[in-house]
Each structure stands twice: as C-alpha cells, then as structure tokens.
C-alpha cells in the first residue's frame, strides 16, 4: 500500500518531516518498515505556511516518479516551511494498467472545499461500482476529476456527502461512504477487500481514518494482523493483514536539532504543540507514537499553540 504522512503544528522546516527522520516519508518510498515493496508510482505533498505568498492556499507538489529519484526534492523541500502538511508516496501494480501521471499522484485538492486528501487504500472494481455511486456525487466535484484513481473518486464521493466541516459531519460522511460502497458491491455482486486508510487535511486540522471492508465486502472483518502477515505476500491472509493493521499517531513538541536528527519529542496532550498521522512512525523504534486501530477515526486539531486529539469508533 501507499504511505501517507500528515502534520499540524508550528511552522517547521519541511525537510524535518520529509527528508531528515530515519524513517522519513521519502525514505519510506525506498525502504518502508511495514510493507514489502518499493513505492515507485509517484509522490507528492501539500503544505500551508504563513511564509507563503498565498498562506490561505495549499502549495501542491506532485510528480509521477519515485520520491527518492526526484531531483527537485533536495532543492524544493529545504526552501519550505510548513504548519500543516499532507505527504504521500504511491504504490501501484507493476503493469501497464498503472497510469503514472501528475493527475494520479496524491494529495488531491479541489476548489470549493477546505479539505485535501491522500490515502493508503484500494477499492476493487471502483469503475464498475460507479454505476451505484455516481448518483450520490455532486457535479461541482465530479467536474474537477483529472485522474484515473479510486482515491480521487472517493474524494468526490466524500465531499459530496459532507453536510458541513465539523468533526461530526466528517465522521457521518465517512461512515456513509463505506455503507454505500458495501451496498454497491452487494447490488452488483462485486465483493472485495477495500482499504480506506486516509488522511483528510485542512489548515490546522487532520482527520485520520482507518476502516474498510473484508474479502466478502463485510463491514466487520476481524483477525490478528500480525499473525495474518506471516502468510506472506500474495495470500488472502496477507491482504487482510494490510487492512487490519493500525495507522500511527504522534503528539509532541518540535525541538530544533543542530544536526540531521529527529526534530520532535513526545509529550502529553496538555503540552503538545505538534500532531502527526502516518502509515509508519518516522522513527525506526516508534518511540512516542501510538496506534489508530482498524475501525477508528482520529480528530487532530491545533488551536492557538496547542493540539488536541479525539479518537472514536466508526459506526459501520
């Protein structure tokens, strides 16, 4: 699966998230800790900062090549700071069906919404499922689609179901997305393992989602993901383990380092000024990181100098 990283906090050098940590997002494209394959199908990031000439808009960068081969990265990233960031490295099947283009790289950003999106996920047969799902999609978002990925279509569907931008509105929309996909699979007899491990980000807010459907389209798949992982790549059990594994959360503070070290330290919610949501911890030992378990949604928000975290179970 793809790898995703979202950040909110004080303005920090972008390289302290994307380049410098031992398990930085760019490093994960080459050597992910929790996934066996390289991520060669593109990468990108979106960032907000008061130092940008248009601080109200995300600076969006996407490129259809492996992040560790991108010769622009070492020049662009050190020049930027960020207070809200969403980054992504893309995995895709190594065949002619995988379209490598800017339009298929995450994050996705549309007009008429404060939210951008990226995910590690997969919706099988999504083109066919559109027969059932398109009536729930608004033209304002459909007309902005430029690529050929399931994630961009999910973005359209999710935005179309949002009745507002509150945490409760987003949770209801995520739950409805999953119910609609499950119903479409049932109606068309196209069940399949579905992963929705996504980050929805707007300035000073991250909503992290870890949910999906089992091999038969069931909303309550279960199992020990670590034991299932032992079956090895290419098996149904391994695929289920990728669905059930946790995502990762971090609350802490930014600490300026003099060398190329890790610039964050964990602390309690009452003192935290930084929050992150990720596929993998940025440190190899994972110290200070907690888990967002399958079936959960996390709401991270920065107000003033501090961040808060709320985790809830999704009703699906």
Rosetta silent file (secondary structure, phi, psi, omega in degrees, C-alpha in Angstrom):
SEQUENCE: XXXXXXXXXXXXXXXXXXXXXXXXXXXXXXXXXXXXXXXXXXXXXXXXXXXXXXXXXXXXXXXXXXXXXXXXXXXXXXXXXXXXXXXXXXXXXXXXXXXXXXXXXXXXXXXXXXXXXXXXXXXXXXXXXXXXXXXXXXXXXXXXXXXXXXXXXXXXXXXXXXXXXXXXXXXXXXXXXXXXXXXXXXXXXXXXXXXXXXXXXXXXXXXXXXXXXXXXXXXXXXXXXXXXXXXXXXXXXXXXXXXXXXXXXXXXXXXXXXXXXXXXXXXXXXXXXXXXXXXXXXXXXXXXXXXXXXXXXXXXXXXXXXXXXXXXXXXX
SCORE:     score description
SCORE:     0.000 S_00000001
   1 L     0.000  164.688  176.126    0.000    0.000    0.000 S_00000001
   2 L   -67.188  170.632  175.577    0.914    3.637   -0.277 S_00000001
   3 E  -121.683  140.509 -177.086    2.394    5.610    2.612 S_00000001
   4 E  -132.821  149.176  177.297    0.880    8.813    3.999 S_00000001
   5 E  -145.343  126.943  176.433    2.015   11.461    6.495 S_00000001
   6 E  -123.761  145.071 -175.371    0.035   14.417    7.850 S_00000001
   7 E  -139.461  139.802  164.160    1.327   17.151   10.185 S_00000001
   8 E  -136.046  147.266 -178.910   -0.055   20.127   12.100 S_00000001
   9 E   159.789 -161.740  176.293    1.896   22.341   14.470 S_00000001
  10 E   -68.024  159.825  175.200    4.186   25.356   14.477 S_00000001
  11 E   -58.069  123.053  178.889    5.944   26.338   11.265 S_00000001
  12 E  -131.837  158.731  173.837    8.832   23.895   10.871 S_00000001
  13 E   -59.419  132.613 -179.107   11.263   23.157    8.030 S_00000001
  14 L   -60.798  -30.049 -179.506    9.537   20.779    5.622 S_00000001
  15 H   -66.331  -22.202  178.544   12.696   18.680    5.446 S_00000001
  16 H   -70.008  -12.660  175.489   12.270   17.791    9.137 S_00000001
  17 H  -105.719  -42.523 -170.404    9.233   15.747    8.035 S_00000001
  18 H   -95.086  -22.875 -172.849   10.038   14.568    4.530 S_00000001
  19 L  -123.055  -41.976 -166.423   13.838   14.111    4.499 S_00000001
  20 L   -81.011  -36.309 -178.830   15.598   14.129    7.864 S_00000001
  21 L   -61.132  153.021 -179.165   13.932   11.458   10.060 S_00000001
  22 L   -57.344  -36.706  178.173   15.392    7.944    9.910 S_00000001
  23 L  -115.838   49.829 -179.501   12.078    6.692    8.529 S_00000001
  24 L   -62.261  163.808 -179.336   11.108    9.858    6.669 S_00000001
  25 H   -59.444  -41.001  178.674    8.361    9.749    4.071 S_00000001
  26 H   -64.862  -39.575  176.581   10.894    9.894    1.220 S_00000001
  27 H   -64.567  -32.836  179.653   12.857    7.046    2.805 S_00000001
  28 H   -64.574  -26.530  176.609    9.648    5.021    3.078 S_00000001
  29 H   -64.486  -31.021 -178.532    9.359    5.075   -0.705 S_00000001
  30 H   -94.981  -38.077 -172.650   12.631    3.126   -0.870 S_00000001
  31 H  -145.491   67.886  179.046   12.588    1.113    2.345 S_00000001
  32 L   -65.905  144.474 -179.858    9.218    1.060    4.152 S_00000001
  33 L   -74.180  -32.678 -168.368    9.264   -0.676    7.527 S_00000001
  34 L  -115.978   15.947 -177.440    5.801   -2.247    7.231 S_00000001
  35 L  -146.855  139.254 -170.273    5.396   -3.019    3.520 S_00000001
  36 L   -81.780  -13.827 -171.730    7.464   -5.318    1.273 S_00000001
  37 L  -108.153  158.198  170.567    7.509   -3.332   -1.995 S_00000001
  38 L   -71.264  158.356  177.981    9.112   -0.158   -3.286 S_00000001
  39 L  -112.209   93.197 -169.896    6.878    2.847   -3.931 S_00000001
  40 L  -108.641    0.840 -167.878    7.748    3.807   -7.494 S_00000001
  41 L   -96.688   14.067  176.614    4.451    5.186   -8.839 S_00000001
  42 L   123.225  170.460 -179.712    4.797    8.811   -7.802 S_00000001
  43 E  -161.704  171.638  177.659    4.663   11.049   -4.798 S_00000001
  44 E  -179.247  172.580  175.935    3.612   14.476   -3.628 S_00000001
  45 E  -153.071  156.324  170.932    2.836   16.834   -0.802 S_00000001
  46 E  -129.267  139.323 -175.537    0.629   19.797    0.004 S_00000001
  47 E  -142.513  143.007  170.402    1.625   22.373    2.585 S_00000001
  48 E  -111.223  145.520  176.891    0.279   25.527    4.197 S_00000001
  49 L  -160.882  144.089  176.030    2.533   28.140    5.760 S_00000001
  50 L   -67.049  -13.850 -179.494    2.319   31.779    6.793 S_00000001
  51 L   -85.069   -9.524  176.053    5.565   32.253    4.853 S_00000001
  52 L   -77.770  152.425  179.453    3.884   31.531    1.515 S_00000001
  53 L   -66.724  -27.467  174.181    2.643   34.461   -0.551 S_00000001
  54 L  -120.460   76.598 -173.166   -0.813   32.861   -0.506 S_00000001
  55 L   -65.579  -17.353 -179.979   -0.901   31.342    3.010 S_00000001
  56 L   -79.815  -14.057 -177.490   -4.613   30.540    2.722 S_00000001
  57 L  -110.873  146.439  176.345   -3.985   28.108   -0.170 S_00000001
  58 L   -74.208  138.160  168.814   -2.019   24.845   -0.108 S_00000001
  59 E   -81.724  116.186 -173.219    1.252   24.713   -2.018 S_00000001
  60 E  -110.198  127.168  178.122    0.761   21.499   -4.022 S_00000001
  61 E  -130.884  124.714  178.850    3.624   19.470   -5.487 S_00000001
  62 E  -141.235  141.205 -179.281    3.121   16.135   -7.280 S_00000001
  63 E  -147.975  134.052 -174.604    5.392   14.141   -9.540 S_00000001
  64 L   -85.651   58.390  177.340    4.910   10.708  -11.190 S_00000001
  65 L  -151.421  165.353  178.968    8.245    9.204  -10.202 S_00000001
  66 L   -60.362  136.330 -176.909    9.826    7.610   -7.156 S_00000001
  67 H   -58.206  -37.657 -176.438   10.389   10.194   -4.430 S_00000001
  68 H   -76.111   -7.862  174.730   13.997    9.137   -3.899 S_00000001
  69 H  -101.402   -4.889 -174.226   14.735    9.739   -7.601 S_00000001
  70 L   -74.870  108.872 -177.561   13.125   13.182   -7.718 S_00000001
  71 L   -72.591  -11.829  176.225   15.965   15.621   -8.405 S_00000001
  72 L   -80.446  -25.757 -170.735   13.710   18.551   -7.468 S_00000001
  73 H   -58.874  -44.925 -175.222   13.113   17.314   -3.930 S_00000001
  74 H   -70.593  -12.238  177.502   16.500   18.236   -2.496 S_00000001
  75 H  -101.075  -38.950 -176.965   16.110   21.792   -3.803 S_00000001
  76 H   -77.138  -49.087 -172.256   12.415   22.499   -3.160 S_00000001
  77 H   -60.056  -45.689 -179.877   11.903   20.876    0.233 S_00000001
  78 H   -65.507  -12.855 -179.581   14.713   22.700    2.128 S_00000001
  79 H   -90.183   -3.337 -172.829   13.285   26.016    0.913 S_00000001
  80 L  -116.598  148.519  168.050    9.869   25.499    2.505 S_00000001
  81 E  -116.069  161.561 -177.421    8.372   25.666    5.965 S_00000001
  82 E  -147.487  143.713  170.848    5.035   24.193    6.953 S_00000001
  83 E  -113.771  -19.318  171.946    2.402   24.466    9.665 S_00000001
  84 E  -141.837  130.257 -175.308    0.015   21.996    8.004 S_00000001
  85 E  -146.264  143.382  171.701    1.248   19.301    5.631 S_00000001
  86 E  -133.127  118.342 -179.485   -0.010   16.190    3.863 S_00000001
  87 E  -120.912  160.084 -173.913    2.517   13.992    2.058 S_00000001
  88 E  -158.288  138.627  167.429    2.192   10.716    0.161 S_00000001
  89 E  -118.716  136.448 -168.126    4.259    8.137   -1.702 S_00000001
  90 L  -102.167  131.323  169.382    2.333    5.978   -4.153 S_00000001
  91 L  -104.981  142.151  177.476    2.445    2.231   -4.645 S_00000001
  92 L  -150.819  157.520  179.920    0.837    0.760   -7.736 S_00000001
  93 L   -60.777  142.304 -178.108    0.832   -2.555   -9.549 S_00000001
  94 L   -85.638   69.573  177.571    3.834   -3.050  -11.810 S_00000001
  95 L  -150.298  178.529 -173.601    1.899   -3.442  -15.050 S_00000001
  96 L   -70.559  -12.512 -179.705    0.578   -1.399  -17.936 S_00000001
  97 L   -78.872  -16.955  179.857   -2.671   -0.627  -16.106 S_00000001
  98 L   -81.902  111.120 -177.671   -0.898    1.632  -13.609 S_00000001
  99 L   -88.764  116.043  179.716   -1.063    5.132  -15.069 S_00000001
 100 L   -96.818  106.167 -178.379    1.877    7.244  -13.945 S_00000001
 101 L  -154.373  154.754  177.450    0.860   10.892  -14.270 S_00000001
 102 H   -51.668  -40.308 -174.459    0.766   14.008  -12.113 S_00000001
 103 H   -64.637  -19.287 -179.158   -3.034   13.729  -12.037 S_00000001
 104 H  -100.424    2.361  178.017   -2.844   10.333  -10.307 S_00000001
 105 L   -90.572  141.573  175.738   -0.440   11.389   -7.563 S_00000001
 106 L   -83.656  161.936   -2.971   -1.727   12.311   -4.118 S_00000001
 107 L   -76.575  162.087  174.698   -2.663   14.579   -2.393 S_00000001
 108 E  -103.953  138.705 -175.705   -5.807   15.631   -4.217 S_00000001
 109 E  -139.072  119.172  179.452   -7.023   19.196   -3.839 S_00000001
 110 L  -111.212  158.971  169.900  -10.287   20.589   -5.247 S_00000001
 111 L   -73.309  165.170  174.891  -11.819   24.043   -5.286 S_00000001
 112 L    67.629   22.789  175.289  -14.897   24.813   -3.175 S_00000001
 113 L  -154.701  146.509  174.962  -13.658   22.811   -0.175 S_00000001
 114 L   -82.669   -7.009 -169.972  -11.099   23.360    2.602 S_00000001
 115 L   -96.895  140.365  166.595  -10.136   19.658    2.561 S_00000001
 116 E  -117.888  164.231 -172.834   -7.359   17.818    0.745 S_00000001
 117 E  -143.446  148.654  168.639   -6.944   14.043    0.804 S_00000001
 118 E  -151.486  156.003 -179.407   -4.422   11.225    0.494 S_00000001
 119 E  -155.411  157.768  159.468   -4.682    7.582    1.431 S_00000001
 120 E   -97.815  109.425 -178.451   -3.191    4.113    1.593 S_00000001
 121 E  -170.159  179.987 -176.474   -6.073    2.284    0.149 S_00000001
 122 E  -165.230  130.901  172.980   -7.779    0.362   -2.577 S_00000001
 123 E  -121.042  105.133 -177.627  -11.339   -0.035   -3.818 S_00000001
 124 L   -66.482  143.648  176.260  -11.574   -3.020   -6.201 S_00000001
 125 L    58.951   31.113 -174.174  -13.738   -2.620   -9.297 S_00000001
 126 H   -63.684  -30.023  178.654  -14.361    1.010   -8.434 S_00000001
 127 H   -62.826  -38.992  178.553  -15.028    1.907  -12.069 S_00000001
 128 H   -74.949  -36.298  179.238  -17.928   -0.572  -12.130 S_00000001
 129 H   -64.012  -18.606  178.554  -19.154    0.412   -8.687 S_00000001
 130 H   -59.118  -25.094  177.494  -19.632    3.928  -10.043 S_00000001
 131 H   -53.958  -38.627 -178.573  -22.929    2.708  -11.525 S_00000001
 132 H   -90.196  -27.502 -170.413  -24.301    2.722   -7.988 S_00000001
 133 H   -93.125  -25.556 -176.218  -22.224    5.546   -6.511 S_00000001
 134 H   -58.989  -35.314  178.637  -22.455    8.314   -9.120 S_00000001
 135 H   -61.111  -17.387  179.683  -25.987    9.390   -8.100 S_00000001
 136 H   -92.950   -0.645 -175.167  -24.514   10.401   -4.742 S_00000001
 137 L   -99.860  139.794 -179.847  -21.801   12.592   -6.321 S_00000001
 138 L   -90.116  141.207 -179.222  -22.120   16.329   -6.909 S_00000001
 139 H   -58.580  -34.830 -177.514  -21.250   17.841  -10.269 S_00000001
 140 H   -57.204  -30.410  179.492  -19.168   20.557   -8.614 S_00000001
 141 H   -97.142  -36.644  178.939  -16.633   17.886   -7.607 S_00000001
 142 H   -58.134  -39.031 -176.220  -17.043   15.411  -10.464 S_00000001
 143 L   -71.733  -11.774  178.298  -16.041   18.044  -13.000 S_00000001
 144 L   -92.347   -6.890  177.717  -12.757   18.608  -11.138 S_00000001
 145 L   -63.884  133.868  178.964  -11.587   14.998  -11.519 S_00000001
 146 L  -123.499  -19.203 -173.641   -8.485   14.812  -13.699 S_00000001
 147 L  -109.661 -164.380 -174.218   -7.022   11.372  -12.997 S_00000001
 148 L  -129.486   33.151 -176.067   -7.956    7.691  -13.072 S_00000001
 149 L  -108.701  153.682  175.577   -7.600    6.621   -9.424 S_00000001
 150 H   -64.871  -34.099 -178.300  -10.061    5.251   -6.907 S_00000001
 151 H   -62.767  -43.042 -179.512   -8.816    7.766   -4.322 S_00000001
 152 H   -65.269  -37.126  176.482   -9.801   10.776   -6.393 S_00000001
 153 H   -67.751  -39.156  175.932  -13.259    9.296   -6.932 S_00000001
 154 H   -60.520  -37.859  176.464  -13.571    8.600   -3.191 S_00000001
 155 H   -58.978  -46.089  176.964  -12.647   12.245   -2.618 S_00000001
 156 H   -59.003  -48.122 -177.232  -15.536   13.280   -4.871 S_00000001
 157 H   -63.761  -44.629 -179.075  -17.942   10.938   -3.080 S_00000001
 158 H   -63.724  -48.165  179.009  -16.852   12.013    0.403 S_00000001
 159 H   -59.817  -37.524 -178.166  -17.036   15.738   -0.363 S_00000001
 160 H   -66.781  -27.980 -178.056  -20.471   15.238   -1.918 S_00000001
 161 H   -89.922  -11.571 -179.512  -21.774   13.608    1.266 S_00000001
 162 L   -69.340  128.416  175.652  -20.414   16.268    3.636 S_00000001
 163 L   -97.950   -8.275  179.012  -23.142   18.430    5.170 S_00000001
 164 L  -176.502 -173.570 -175.524  -20.585   20.635    6.955 S_00000001
 165 L  -111.885   11.822  177.761  -16.988   20.676    8.135 S_00000001
 166 L   -72.488  163.483  176.401  -17.426   19.705   11.788 S_00000001
 167 H   -56.946  -41.458 -178.552  -15.884   16.505   13.159 S_00000001
 168 H   -65.399  -39.450  178.140  -19.382   15.020   13.402 S_00000001
 169 H   -63.020  -43.569 -178.456  -20.157   15.912    9.785 S_00000001
 170 H   -67.305  -42.541  179.127  -16.962   14.283    8.558 S_00000001
 171 H   -60.571  -45.266  179.076  -17.491   11.132   10.622 S_00000001
 172 H   -60.497  -39.868 -179.258  -21.035   10.728    9.285 S_00000001
 173 H   -67.363  -41.466  177.782  -19.801   11.190    5.706 S_00000001
 174 H   -61.917  -44.521  178.613  -17.010    8.609    6.124 S_00000001
 175 H   -61.592  -39.838  179.827  -19.496    6.105    7.563 S_00000001
 176 H   -69.218  -37.656  175.915  -21.891    6.743    4.691 S_00000001
 177 H   -56.123  -48.011 -177.851  -19.115    6.295    2.105 S_00000001
 178 H   -65.877  -40.748  178.429  -18.345    2.839    3.482 S_00000001
 179 H   -63.003  -41.511 -179.438  -22.028    1.865    3.650 S_00000001
 180 H   -66.174  -40.506  177.989  -22.583    2.981    0.059 S_00000001
 181 H   -63.816  -44.669  179.002  -19.551    1.042   -1.198 S_00000001
 182 H   -60.937  -41.670  179.666  -20.683   -2.098    0.658 S_00000001
 183 H   -67.190  -40.281  178.329  -24.195   -1.735   -0.765 S_00000001
 184 H   -62.988  -41.642  177.188  -22.875   -1.169   -4.299 S_00000001
 185 H   -61.363  -40.251  179.020  -20.731   -4.308   -4.021 S_00000001
 186 H   -66.640  -45.759 -177.145  -23.777   -6.265   -2.862 S_00000001
 187 H   -64.572  -35.822 -177.016  -26.041   -4.941   -5.614 S_00000001
 188 H   -98.256    2.507 -178.343  -23.501   -5.656   -8.373 S_00000001
 189 L    54.126   50.291 -179.751  -22.189   -8.878   -6.819 S_00000001
 190 L  -129.662   58.402  179.609  -18.654   -7.453   -6.744 S_00000001
 191 L   -68.595  153.537  178.147  -17.392   -8.014   -3.197 S_00000001
 192 L  -177.330  152.104  178.594  -13.755   -7.314   -2.468 S_00000001
 193 L   -59.689  126.386 -173.975  -11.242   -6.281    0.144 S_00000001
 194 E  -128.193  123.923 -179.730  -11.462   -2.498    0.477 S_00000001
 195 E  -111.704  124.522  174.253   -8.975   -0.314    2.344 S_00000001
 196 E  -123.625   78.489  177.498   -9.835    3.247    3.364 S_00000001
 197 E  -108.144   91.042 -166.905   -6.826    4.397    5.370 S_00000001
 198 E  -126.168  156.362  172.212   -6.997    8.073    4.623 S_00000001
 199 E  -117.621  125.124  174.415   -5.962   11.479    5.836 S_00000001
 200 E  -110.509  122.217 -168.309   -8.325   14.393    5.332 S_00000001
 201 E  -131.432  137.751  168.163   -6.485   17.654    5.995 S_00000001
 202 E  -139.591  169.406 -175.849   -7.275   21.368    6.167 S_00000001
 203 L   -51.330  122.932  177.610   -5.316   24.158    7.863 S_00000001
 204 L    68.680   14.441  178.578   -4.605   23.157   11.478 S_00000001
 205 E  -138.306  138.995  171.313   -6.785   20.016   11.213 S_00000001
 206 E  -131.293  131.283  169.699   -6.156   16.362   10.437 S_00000001
 207 E  -117.964  114.694 -177.664   -8.827   13.688   10.325 S_00000001
 208 E  -103.704  133.730 -174.407   -7.273   10.239   10.138 S_00000001
 209 E  -124.473  135.742  175.957   -9.357    7.231    9.106 S_00000001
 210 E  -134.826   92.191 -173.921   -8.590    3.513    9.418 S_00000001
 211 E  -152.756  172.015  179.064  -11.506    1.480    8.070 S_00000001
 212 E   169.433 -169.872 -179.279  -12.501   -0.835    5.231 S_00000001
 213 E  -124.926  149.471  179.370  -14.332   -3.964    4.088 S_00000001
 214 L   -78.165 -175.774 -175.519  -13.314   -7.627    4.173 S_00000001
 215 L   -58.268  -31.618 -179.722  -12.877  -10.018    1.246 S_00000001
 216 L   -98.768   15.097 -179.778  -16.649  -10.601    1.026 S_00000001
 217 L    79.698   13.337 -178.746  -17.488   -6.943    1.441 S_00000001
 218 L   -75.615  147.003 -177.013  -18.246   -7.342    5.138 S_00000001
 219 L   -87.577   -5.502 -176.854  -18.009   -4.263    7.344 S_00000001
 220 L  -127.034   48.705  177.677  -16.638   -6.159   10.361 S_00000001
 221 L   -61.902  148.890 -176.182  -13.577   -8.153    9.209 S_00000001
 222 L  -142.759  159.362  177.840  -11.516   -9.469   12.108 S_00000001
 223 L   154.288  166.181  175.561   -8.221  -11.175   12.814 S_00000001
 224 L   -88.448  107.410 -171.969   -4.770  -10.746   14.313 S_00000001
 225 H   -62.839  -31.865  179.874   -2.975   -8.705   11.669 S_00000001
 226 H   -68.289  -41.494  177.837    0.467   -9.765   12.871 S_00000001
 227 H   -69.852  -39.940  177.924   -0.348  -13.469   12.584 S_00000001
 228 H   -61.877  -33.799 -178.844   -2.090  -12.978    9.253 S_00000001
 229 H   -62.943  -25.984 -177.567    1.029  -11.189    7.961 S_00000001
 230 L   -66.126  -17.358 -179.088    3.042  -14.408    8.447 S_00000001
 231 L   -69.524  -20.600  174.851    1.257  -15.999    5.478 S_00000001
 232 L    93.212  155.328 -178.753    3.369  -13.884    3.112 S_00000001
 233 L   -56.146  145.329  177.144    2.663  -11.534    0.177 S_00000001
 234 L    94.364   -8.712  179.729    0.144  -12.659   -2.400 S_00000001
 235 L   -98.519  158.790  177.039   -2.158  -14.513    0.016 S_00000001
 236 H   -63.350  -38.141 -179.935   -5.627  -13.502    1.153 S_00000001
 237 H   -64.698  -39.328  178.499   -4.473  -13.516    4.762 S_00000001
 238 H   -64.108  -43.437  178.319   -1.618  -11.137    3.981 S_00000001
 239 H   -61.150  -40.501  178.143   -4.018   -8.785    2.192 S_00000001
 240 H   -65.686  -35.667  178.142   -6.349   -8.907    5.194 S_00000001
 241 H   -62.960  -35.907  178.473   -3.434   -8.107    7.497 S_00000001
 242 H   -67.369  -29.837  176.244   -2.754   -4.951    5.479 S_00000001
 243 H   -72.664  -43.186 -170.885   -6.369   -3.929    6.029 S_00000001
 244 H   -85.340  -12.730 -178.069   -6.406   -4.636    9.769 S_00000001
 245 L   -65.586  153.736 -178.756   -3.019   -3.164   10.697 S_00000001
 246 L   -75.646  160.421  162.015   -3.050    0.105   12.655 S_00000001
 247 E   -95.366 -179.219 -169.508   -2.186    3.572   11.461 S_00000001
 248 E  -132.770  140.231 -178.430    0.019    5.747   13.699 S_00000001
 249 E  -123.001  149.124  177.845   -0.455    8.927   15.736 S_00000001
 250 E  -139.643  132.271  169.170    2.014   11.278   17.399 S_00000001
 251 E  -121.335  131.057 -178.390    1.526   14.113   19.884 S_00000001
 252 E  -174.132 -156.574 -178.790    4.571   16.119   20.884 S_00000001
 253 E  -130.956  154.478  175.323    6.675   19.225   20.520 S_00000001
 254 E   -86.410  131.470  179.507    9.131   20.497   17.948 S_00000001
 255 L  -126.352  116.240 -178.101   12.723   20.568   19.172 S_00000001
 256 L   -67.685  125.960  178.887   15.311   22.251   16.980 S_00000001
 257 L  -102.253  149.175  178.058   18.274   19.959   16.339 S_00000001
 258 L   -85.305  -17.454 -179.387   21.784   21.099   15.416 S_00000001
 259 L  -118.677 -161.972 -179.159   22.419   18.050   13.246 S_00000001
 260 L   -89.086   48.443 -177.122   20.370   15.871   10.934 S_00000001
 261 L   -94.398 -172.206  179.815   18.415   14.343   13.802 S_00000001
 262 L   -85.202  127.564 -168.647   14.765   13.866   14.607 S_00000001
 263 L   -95.964   18.232 -176.119   13.178   17.230   15.467 S_00000001
 264 E  -135.040  146.086  173.721   10.250   16.091   17.613 S_00000001
 265 E  -132.253  142.808 -176.714    9.759   14.724   21.108 S_00000001
 266 E   -72.677  148.092  173.307    6.619   13.165   22.544 S_00000001
 267 L  -156.768  170.052 -177.329    4.658   14.842   25.332 S_00000001
 268 L   -68.442  162.914 -175.917    1.189   14.752   26.837 S_00000001
 269 L   -60.453  -34.801 -179.412   -1.843   16.265   25.157 S_00000001
 270 L   -65.561  -22.567 -178.259   -1.938   19.201   27.550 S_00000001
 271 L  -108.870  -12.259 -171.275    1.556   20.256   26.464 S_00000001
 272 L   -67.573  137.769  174.805    1.595   19.070   22.830 S_00000001
 273 L  -117.826   -4.227 -176.218    2.070   21.607   20.046 S_00000001
 274 E  -130.088  140.820  171.275    2.537   19.054   17.233 S_00000001
 275 E  -137.599  142.191  177.096    0.329   16.253   15.914 S_00000001
 276 E  -136.927  149.547  174.801    1.011   13.739   13.158 S_00000001
 277 E  -129.664  129.961 -170.885   -0.931   10.935   11.479 S_00000001
 278 E  -153.397  158.348  171.408    1.021    8.406    9.434 S_00000001
 279 L   -70.282  -35.088 -179.049    1.216    4.968    7.881 S_00000001
 280 L  -139.312  144.911  173.281    4.525    4.463    9.672 S_00000001
 281 L   -60.166  147.542 -179.280    6.266    6.150   12.592 S_00000001
 282 L   -79.736   -7.869  174.730    9.055    8.480   11.474 S_00000001
 283 L  -110.281  147.381 -176.574   11.468    6.805   13.900 S_00000001
 284 L   -67.116  -29.051  179.574   12.633    3.226   13.473 S_00000001
 285 L   -89.210   -9.610  178.514   11.826    2.367   17.106 S_00000001
 286 L    68.576   14.458 -176.664    8.402    4.051   17.006 S_00000001
 287 L   -62.782  132.345  178.156    9.010    5.695   20.381 S_00000001
 288 L    88.204   -6.722 -179.377    6.315    8.198   21.308 S_00000001
 289 E   -97.234  144.784  175.798    3.897    7.003   18.624 S_00000001
 290 E  -117.197  173.237 -174.546    0.501    5.439   19.361 S_00000001
 291 E  -104.658  143.222  165.373   -1.828    3.353   17.208 S_00000001
 292 E  -106.257  107.197 -171.825   -5.069    4.178   15.449 S_00000001
 293 L   -75.538  162.005  177.199   -6.699    0.769   15.293 S_00000001
 294 L   -56.966  135.270 -179.332   -8.842   -0.585   12.482 S_00000001
 295 L    90.925    5.587 -177.732  -12.361    0.830   12.689 S_00000001
 296 E  -112.920  158.099  174.757  -11.281    4.092   14.325 S_00000001
 297 E  -130.735  136.585 -178.106  -11.223    7.743   13.287 S_00000001
 298 E  -115.586  136.830  177.076   -8.928   10.365   14.829 S_00000001
 299 E  -114.708  114.082  179.344   -9.567   14.104   15.022 S_00000001
 300 E  -115.466  130.964 -176.458   -6.431   16.211   15.470 S_00000001
 301 E  -145.980  139.950  176.090   -6.736   19.980   15.718 S_00000001
 302 E  -104.791  122.220  174.771   -4.464   22.898   16.537 S_00000001
 303 E  -126.768  120.673 -173.525   -5.995   25.818   18.412 S_00000001
 304 L    65.404 -128.259 -178.015   -3.619   28.545   19.473 S_00000001
 305 L   -97.058   -1.227 -172.618   -0.322   26.939   20.398 S_00000001
 306 E  -121.200  158.590  178.521   -1.677   23.521   21.391 S_00000001
 307 E  -117.847  153.709  177.695   -3.140   20.485   19.657 S_00000001
 308 E  -124.891  158.473  179.414   -5.883   18.126   20.754 S_00000001
 309 E  -134.495  130.914  173.182   -6.681   14.524   19.886 S_00000001
 310 E  -131.229  130.332  178.518  -10.032   12.729   19.887 S_00000001
 311 E  -119.557  132.264  179.929  -10.411    9.094   18.767 S_00000001
 312 E  -132.733  158.848  172.057  -13.781    7.477   18.084 S_00000001
 313 E   -83.860  139.958  176.046  -15.123    4.195   16.737 S_00000001
 314 L   -85.015  138.373  179.139  -16.755    4.363   13.344 S_00000001
 315 L   -94.362   92.968 -178.093  -20.324    3.034   13.155 S_00000001
 316 L  -133.842    0.000    0.000  -20.324    0.892   10.008 S_00000001
